[in-house]
Amino acid sequence: MKIGIIGSGRMGSQLGRLWAASGHAVTFSYSRSAQKLERLARDVGAVHGSVAEAVSGTDAVLLAVHWSRIDDVLDQAGDLSGAVVLNCCVPLDDSNTDLVVGTTTSGAEELAALRPRARWVSCFNTVPSEAFGPVFDRRNQKPRPQVLTYGDDEGAKEVARGLIREAGFEPLEAGGLRTARFVEPFAMVTAELAYGQPGGPALTYRFEKLRAAH
């Protein structure tokens, strides 16, 4: 599978690294430092290029940039017509302390409105990037930690589910894009648990439905 990564920060670099290790053809793009992008691609056996090159002819695109960079990124990406786009962005302010969108809409819905011809699915935005490596290393162990996954395009969600499993997680179906109105605030809870509480940032979660005893 050909995967374009938009964003070379912690989320994009870590997930791109795991998918490259799984045998996918990964193209990294969008960094303040061309040297960083080149080094990242070389280290994981991938390639790097412009945003337009990363999204061209891909089977999936990961959007992993700060919310303040969305307009710039979308300008470079074009209309993304027909592209399966995995969105892990949370609509945060410049200080990363408050949401700038919600709860009568969401960042995911705003993105879909900006590029309505793309096939959007949201995932990974409730898991700290520090958990990706340890989860991938334990990917053959069960039960696996979960990733909330939501969107209105079933085909796009199917692509996302495959990539989530390859990263070592289990996708947890959470409904349509409208669910983002509640998941994006939940991402702030997982960030507090990961970064604001003791024990380190490699946080995962797993929801279980309990069956009544008979």
C-alpha positions as a printed Julia matrix, in Angstrom:
214×3 Matrix{Float64}:
   0.0     0.0    0.0
   1.2     3.52  -0.79
   0.78    5.86   2.19
   1.38    9.6    2.26
   2.2    11.2    5.61
   1.44   14.91   5.97
   3.28   16.08   9.05
   6.63   14.9   10.39
   6.06   15.5   14.1
   5.63   12.81  16.69
   2.36   11.4   15.34
   3.27   11.37  11.66
   6.83   10.18  12.12
   5.91    7.35  14.5
   2.99    5.98  12.49
   4.91    6.32   9.23
   7.77    4.4   10.8
   5.48    1.54  11.85
   3.77    1.29   8.47
   7.09    1.33   6.67
   8.22   -1.49   8.97
   5.07   -3.36   7.94
   6.12   -3.2    4.31
   4.17   -0.2    3.01
   5.59    2.41   0.66
   5.6     5.55   2.82
   6.19    9.13   1.69
   6.83   11.72   4.39
   6.03   15.38   3.8
   5.59   18.74   5.52
   8.35   19.75   7.91
  10.0    23.03   8.86
  13.32   21.29   8.24
  14.09   19.62   4.93
  17.05   17.91   6.6
  14.79   16.41   9.27
  12.42   15.1    6.62
  15.25   13.58   4.61
  16.78   11.96   7.7
  13.42   10.57   8.84
  12.74    9.0    5.45
  16.23    7.54   5.23
  16.1     6.08   8.73
  12.87    4.16   8.13
  13.42    3.13   4.52
  10.84    5.55   3.12
  10.93    8.55   0.78
  10.09   12.2    1.25
   8.63   14.92  -0.91
   6.17   17.79  -1.14
   2.65   17.51   0.19
   1.38   17.25  -3.39
   3.8    14.39  -4.07
   2.83   12.63  -0.83
  -0.89   12.61  -1.65
  -0.56   11.77  -5.36
  -1.7     8.25  -6.2
  -1.83    7.09  -2.6
  -3.99    4.39  -1.1
  -4.2     6.35   2.15
  -3.09    9.7    3.56
  -2.38   10.45   7.22
  -3.08   14.06   8.23
  -1.0    14.76  11.33
  -0.33   18.49  11.67
  -1.11   21.16  14.22
  -4.51   22.75  13.7
  -2.88   26.1   12.97
  -1.28   24.58   9.85
  -4.46   23.12   8.34
  -5.11   25.87   5.8
  -1.53   25.79   4.54
  -1.51   22.01   4.27
  -4.82   21.81   2.44
  -3.69   24.47  -0.01
  -0.7    22.29  -0.86
  -2.69   19.06  -0.92
  -5.34   20.23  -3.4
  -8.89   18.96  -3.38
  -7.96   15.4   -2.22
 -10.74   14.06  -4.42
 -11.28   10.37  -3.72
  -8.39   10.16  -1.25
  -8.8     8.12   1.92
  -7.59   10.52   4.62
  -6.9     9.35   8.16
  -7.21   12.41  10.36
  -5.54   12.42  13.75
  -5.67   16.19  14.29
  -7.26   17.73  17.38
  -8.4    21.37  16.9
  -6.18   22.97  19.53
  -5.14   26.58  20.04
  -1.53   27.67  19.71
  -0.79   26.83  23.35
  -2.28   23.31  23.0
  -4.49   23.9   26.03
  -7.96   24.58  24.61
 -10.13   23.32  21.77
 -11.01   25.99  19.22
 -13.92   23.99  17.71
 -16.85   22.2   19.39
 -19.28   20.94  20.55
 -21.94   21.81  17.99
 -19.4    20.89  15.34
 -15.88   19.42  15.37
 -12.5    19.61  13.75
 -13.25   16.45  11.78
 -16.47   17.92  10.4
 -14.74   21.2    9.55
 -12.11   19.31   7.56
 -14.78   17.35   5.71
 -16.51   20.62   4.83
 -13.24   22.09   3.54
 -12.49   19.04   1.36
 -15.85   17.35   0.75
 -14.53   15.1   -2.02
 -12.02   13.39   0.27
 -12.93   10.2    2.14
 -12.42   11.15   5.78
 -11.96    8.88   8.77
 -10.66    9.95  12.18
  -8.44    7.78  14.35
  -5.32    7.8   16.56
  -6.07   11.25  18.04
  -6.85    9.73  21.45
  -3.57    7.81  21.79
  -0.28    9.52  22.73
   2.46    8.95  20.18
   4.71    7.56  22.92
   2.49    4.46  23.03
   2.94    3.56  19.37
   6.34    1.9   19.63
   5.54   -0.27  22.68
   2.19   -1.31  21.22
   3.78   -2.24  17.9
   6.42   -4.31  19.69
   3.63   -6.24  21.47
   1.35   -6.52  18.43
   1.18  -10.31  18.69
  -0.16  -10.13  22.24
  -3.87  -10.06  23.02
  -6.05   -8.36  24.03
  -4.82   -5.37  22.07
  -5.38   -1.74  23.11
  -8.05    0.08  21.13
  -8.22    3.14  18.89
 -11.51    5.01  18.55
 -12.36    5.13  14.83
 -15.17    7.16  13.31
 -16.31    8.44   9.94
 -19.11    8.39   7.4
 -17.32    6.45   4.63
 -17.34    2.72   5.33
 -14.68    2.0    2.72
 -12.35    4.57   4.24
 -12.93    3.09   7.68
 -12.05   -0.36   6.33
  -8.7     0.96   5.08
  -8.12    2.63   8.44
  -8.98   -0.54  10.34
  -6.31   -2.47   8.45
  -3.64    0.14   9.17
  -4.68    0.38  12.82
  -4.28   -3.38  13.22
  -0.87   -3.3   11.55
   0.21   -0.71  14.09
  -0.7    -3.18  16.86
  -4.05   -1.72  17.94
  -7.65   -2.84  17.59
 -10.04   -0.39  15.91
 -13.08    0.47  18.01
 -16.04    1.57  15.91
 -17.4     4.85  17.26
 -19.91    5.9   14.6
 -19.94    8.73  12.09
 -17.89   11.91  11.88
 -20.38   13.63  14.17
 -18.89   11.55  16.99
 -15.84   13.81  16.73
 -17.79   16.43  18.71
 -17.3    14.23  21.74
 -14.1    12.33  20.88
 -12.01   15.46  20.42
 -12.74   16.62  24.0
 -12.02   13.05  25.14
  -8.6    13.42  23.49
  -7.94   16.18  26.02
  -8.66   13.69  28.82
  -6.2    11.15  27.42
  -3.61   13.94  27.07
  -4.08   14.88  30.73
  -3.72   11.24  31.79
  -0.64   10.78  29.64
   1.23   14.01  30.25
  -0.27   15.48  33.4
  -0.38   12.43  35.65
   2.36   10.11  36.96
   3.42    6.97  35.16
   4.7     8.25  31.83
   3.0     9.18  28.57
   2.7     5.73  26.94
  -1.02    5.52  27.66
  -3.45    3.07  26.05
  -7.08    2.19  26.72
  -9.54   -0.61  26.15
 -13.31   -0.46  26.59
 -15.2    -3.63  27.52
 -18.95   -4.26  27.57
 -19.82   -6.32  30.61
 -22.38   -9.08  30.19
 -24.98   -9.58  32.87
 -24.44  -12.65  35.0
 -27.09  -15.36  34.74
